Amino acid sequence: MILNLFKSLFSFNLATIIGAIVGLSMYAGYTGSMPLPPLLFSQKLYLICFVFVLMFHFFLWIFLDKASFFNFKNRIKDLLIDYICLMFMLVCSCATGFLFNTFY
């Protein structure tokens, strides 16, 4: 069980790509006069990202699982893993953009 969780957490998925794109776009929009750390420490960012991941998995549950509760446990696990990957990639891509801007 732990090995499956580790594989799914560190596998390549759509949340990784979206997190990198959103993080780099956040960094591009909030440099100069708008500082980045207040945005990263705001609760709205994490709530909005959770709502988008929740909506995505809700539509997957409706269209792929046909709204059955047979695979509901795995759908919830995938939701949490996608949210963690999205947040991790968002923060890492913002930090990478900040480091590139600082040292180059």
N, C-alpha and C positions, 0 to 999 in steps of 0.2 A: 504494500500500500504506500509506504513512504517512497519507494523507488518510482512508482507510477506518478506520484505527486511531484517528485523532483524532475522527472522527465517532462511532464506537462508544463511545469513552471519555467524550465529553461529551454523549451522547444521554440521554434520559430513560428509565430502566429500573427494574425492580423493586428492584434493590439500592439505588437512591437513596432510595426511600421507606422501605425497611426500615432503612437506615443512619440516616436522620433519626429514625425512631421509636425505635430502640434507643439512639441517642445521647441523645435527650431523656429517655428513661426511665432511662438510666444517670445522667444529671445529676440527675434528680429523686430518685433513690434514694441518691445519694452526696454530699449536701450536709450541712453542719453538722459532725457528729462524724466522719463518714467522708470523708476527703479524696478528691478526684477524681484528681489526678495519679498517685498510685501505681497506681490501677486502669488508667489509660491507658498507663502504662509497663510494665505486666505483660505477659509473653509469653503468658499463658493466654488473654487476651482475643483476641489476634490468631490464636492457634491454634484457638480455638473458632469464631471467625467463618470461618476458612478451612475447617474441617471442615463447617460448615453450607452454605457455598457449594459445596463439593465434593460433598456429598450431594445438593443440589438439581440440580447438573449431571449427577450420576450418574443420577438418576431421569429427567432429560430425555433423556439418552443412551439409557437403556433403553427409554423409552416413545415418544419422538419419532423417534429415529434407529434404533430397533429393534436396538440394540447392534451397529451396523455401524461399520466403521472408514473409511467413505467420507468422512464429514464430521468426522472426529475432530480435525483441525487447527483448524477453526473452533470446535469445542466447547471445546478447550483455551484458545483465544484469548478466547472469551466468559467462561470461568471466571476467567481472570486479570483481565479488565476488570471483571467483577462484583465480584471481591474488592477491587480498587483503589477502585472507586466506593463500596463498602460501608464500607471503612475511612476514606476521605476524608469521607464524609457523617457517619459516626459521630463523628469527631474535630471536624468543623466544627460539628455540632449541639451537642456538649458545650461547645465554646468559645463559641458564640452564647448558650447558656443561662447560662453563667458571666458573660458580658459584660452580658446583660440584668439579671442579679441584682446585679451590681456597680454599674451606673450608674443603675438605676431602683428 
